[in-house]
Amino acid sequence: QVQLVESGGGLVQAGGSLRLSCTSSESIANSDALGWFRQAPGKQRGLVAAISAAGVANYADSVEGRFTISRDNAKNTIYLQMNDLKPEDTALYLCADLLNHYWGHGTQVTVSS
């Protein structure tokens, strides 16, 4: 069973930055749909950003221009650089291998105003 482990969450003030990491227990080199999702209390889980094996990235409109997804195949890790954070970005952030339906347990991001 593949394991995805997220890290890097925390408490930050509005306007601040965080970088999330998600490390897989297996090689991600051929994983074509890796992504970050988030879920706030009482809200549905939603896609934040996704990246293909070729490195093509897609973003939710709400984070476009502020967040950057990247991958390091040598480290079996994907990242989410989050800048200019807003209180509405507060959520549990989870990474996923969308094609194989693997999910991590998430890392909490809290943005104070």
Contacts in CASP RR format, 6 or more apart in sequence:
PFRMAT RR
TARGET T0000
AUTHOR 0000-0000-0000
METHOD contacts of the structure
MODEL  1
QVQLVESGGGLVQAGGSLRLSCTSSESIANSDALGWFRQAPGKQRGLVAA
ISAAGVANYADSVEGRFTISRDNAKNTIYLQMNDLKPEDTALYLCADLLN
HYWGHGTQVTVSS
2 24 0 8 1.000
2 25 0 8 1.000
2 26 0 8 1.000
2 97 0 8 1.000
2 100 0 8 1.000
2 102 0 8 1.000
3 24 0 8 1.000
3 25 0 8 1.000
3 102 0 8 1.000
3 104 0 8 1.000
4 22 0 8 1.000
4 23 0 8 1.000
4 24 0 8 1.000
4 25 0 8 1.000
4 95 0 8 1.000
4 96 0 8 1.000
4 97 0 8 1.000
4 102 0 8 1.000
4 103 0 8 1.000
4 104 0 8 1.000
5 22 0 8 1.000
5 23 0 8 1.000
5 25 0 8 1.000
5 104 0 8 1.000
5 105 0 8 1.000
6 20 0 8 1.000
6 21 0 8 1.000
6 22 0 8 1.000
6 93 0 8 1.000
6 94 0 8 1.000
6 95 0 8 1.000
6 104 0 8 1.000
6 105 0 8 1.000
6 106 0 8 1.000
6 107 0 8 1.000
7 20 0 8 1.000
7 21 0 8 1.000
7 22 0 8 1.000
7 23 0 8 1.000
7 107 0 8 1.000
8 18 0 8 1.000
8 19 0 8 1.000
8 20 0 8 1.000
8 21 0 8 1.000
8 107 0 8 1.000
9 18 0 8 1.000
9 20 0 8 1.000
9 93 0 8 1.000
9 107 0 8 1.000
9 108 0 8 1.000
9 109 0 8 1.000
10 18 0 8 1.000
10 107 0 8 1.000
10 108 0 8 1.000
10 109 0 8 1.000
10 110 0 8 1.000
11 110 0 8 1.000
11 111 0 8 1.000
11 112 0 8 1.000
12 18 0 8 1.000
12 85 0 8 1.000
12 109 0 8 1.000
12 110 0 8 1.000
12 111 0 8 1.000
12 112 0 8 1.000
13 111 0 8 1.000
13 112 0 8 1.000
14 85 0 8 1.000
14 86 0 8 1.000
14 87 0 8 1.000
14 111 0 8 1.000
14 112 0 8 1.000
14 113 0 8 1.000
15 83 0 8 1.000
15 84 0 8 1.000
15 85 0 8 1.000
15 86 0 8 1.000
15 111 0 8 1.000
16 83 0 8 1.000
16 84 0 8 1.000
16 85 0 8 1.000
16 111 0 8 1.000
17 81 0 8 1.000
17 82 0 8 1.000
17 83 0 8 1.000
17 84 0 8 1.000
17 85 0 8 1.000
18 82 0 8 1.000
18 85 0 8 1.000
18 109 0 8 1.000
19 79 0 8 1.000
19 80 0 8 1.000
19 81 0 8 1.000
19 82 0 8 1.000
20 36 0 8 1.000
20 79 0 8 1.000
20 80 0 8 1.000
20 82 0 8 1.000
20 93 0 8 1.000
20 95 0 8 1.000
20 107 0 8 1.000
20 109 0 8 1.000
21 77 0 8 1.000
21 78 0 8 1.000
21 79 0 8 1.000
22 34 0 8 1.000
22 36 0 8 1.000
22 77 0 8 1.000
22 78 0 8 1.000
22 79 0 8 1.000
22 80 0 8 1.000
22 95 0 8 1.000
22 104 0 8 1.000
23 75 0 8 1.000
23 76 0 8 1.000
23 77 0 8 1.000
24 31 0 8 1.000
24 76 0 8 1.000
24 77 0 8 1.000
24 97 0 8 1.000
24 102 0 8 1.000
25 76 0 8 1.000
26 76 0 8 1.000
27 73 0 8 1.000
27 76 0 8 1.000
28 34 0 8 1.000
28 71 0 8 1.000
28 73 0 8 1.000
28 76 0 8 1.000
28 77 0 8 1.000
28 78 0 8 1.000
28 97 0 8 1.000
29 53 0 8 1.000
29 73 0 8 1.000
30 53 0 8 1.000
31 53 0 8 1.000
31 97 0 8 1.000
31 99 0 8 1.000
31 100 0 8 1.000
32 52 0 8 1.000
32 53 0 8 1.000
32 99 0 8 1.000
33 50 0 8 1.000
33 52 0 8 1.000
33 97 0 8 1.000
33 98 0 8 1.000
33 99 0 8 1.000
34 50 0 8 1.000
34 51 0 8 1.000
34 71 0 8 1.000
34 78 0 8 1.000
34 95 0 8 1.000
34 96 0 8 1.000
34 97 0 8 1.000
34 98 0 8 1.000
35 47 0 8 1.000
35 48 0 8 1.000
35 49 0 8 1.000
35 50 0 8 1.000
35 51 0 8 1.000
35 69 0 8 1.000
35 78 0 8 1.000
35 95 0 8 1.000
35 96 0 8 1.000
35 97 0 8 1.000
35 98 0 8 1.000
36 47 0 8 1.000
36 48 0 8 1.000
36 49 0 8 1.000
36 50 0 8 1.000
36 69 0 8 1.000
36 78 0 8 1.000
36 80 0 8 1.000
36 93 0 8 1.000
36 94 0 8 1.000
36 95 0 8 1.000
36 96 0 8 1.000
37 45 0 8 1.000
37 46 0 8 1.000
37 47 0 8 1.000
37 48 0 8 1.000
37 93 0 8 1.000
37 94 0 8 1.000
37 95 0 8 1.000
37 96 0 8 1.000
38 45 0 8 1.000
38 46 0 8 1.000
38 48 0 8 1.000
38 89 0 8 1.000
38 91 0 8 1.000
38 92 0 8 1.000
38 93 0 8 1.000
38 94 0 8 1.000
38 109 0 8 1.000
39 45 0 8 1.000
39 46 0 8 1.000
39 91 0 8 1.000
39 92 0 8 1.000
39 94 0 8 1.000
40 90 0 8 1.000
40 91 0 8 1.000
40 92 0 8 1.000
43 91 0 8 1.000
45 94 0 8 1.000
46 60 0 8 1.000
47 60 0 8 1.000
48 59 0 8 1.000
48 60 0 8 1.000
48 63 0 8 1.000
48 67 0 8 1.000
48 80 0 8 1.000
48 93 0 8 1.000
49 57 0 8 1.000
49 58 0 8 1.000
49 59 0 8 1.000
49 60 0 8 1.000
49 63 0 8 1.000
49 67 0 8 1.000
49 68 0 8 1.000
49 69 0 8 1.000
49 80 0 8 1.000
50 57 0 8 1.000
50 58 0 8 1.000
50 69 0 8 1.000
50 98 0 8 1.000
51 57 0 8 1.000
51 58 0 8 1.000
51 69 0 8 1.000
51 70 0 8 1.000
51 71 0 8 1.000
51 78 0 8 1.000
55 71 0 8 1.000
57 68 0 8 1.000
57 69 0 8 1.000
57 70 0 8 1.000
59 65 0 8 1.000
59 67 0 8 1.000
59 69 0 8 1.000
62 88 0 8 1.000
63 82 0 8 1.000
63 89 0 8 1.000
66 82 0 8 1.000
66 83 0 8 1.000
66 84 0 8 1.000
66 85 0 8 1.000
67 80 0 8 1.000
67 81 0 8 1.000
67 82 0 8 1.000
67 83 0 8 1.000
68 80 0 8 1.000
68 81 0 8 1.000
68 83 0 8 1.000
69 78 0 8 1.000
69 79 0 8 1.000
69 80 0 8 1.000
69 81 0 8 1.000
70 78 0 8 1.000
70 79 0 8 1.000
70 81 0 8 1.000
71 77 0 8 1.000
71 78 0 8 1.000
71 79 0 8 1.000
72 78 0 8 1.000
72 79 0 8 1.000
78 95 0 8 1.000
80 93 0 8 1.000
82 89 0 8 1.000
82 109 0 8 1.000
85 109 0 8 1.000
85 111 0 8 1.000
86 111 0 8 1.000
87 111 0 8 1.000
87 112 0 8 1.000
87 113 0 8 1.000
88 111 0 8 1.000
89 109 0 8 1.000
89 111 0 8 1.000
90 109 0 8 1.000
90 110 0 8 1.000
90 111 0 8 1.000
91 108 0 8 1.000
91 109 0 8 1.000
92 106 0 8 1.000
92 107 0 8 1.000
92 108 0 8 1.000
92 109 0 8 1.000
93 106 0 8 1.000
93 107 0 8 1.000
93 108 0 8 1.000
93 109 0 8 1.000
94 103 0 8 1.000
94 104 0 8 1.000
94 105 0 8 1.000
94 106 0 8 1.000
94 107 0 8 1.000
95 103 0 8 1.000
95 104 0 8 1.000
95 106 0 8 1.000
96 102 0 8 1.000
96 103 0 8 1.000
96 104 0 8 1.000
97 103 0 8 1.000
END
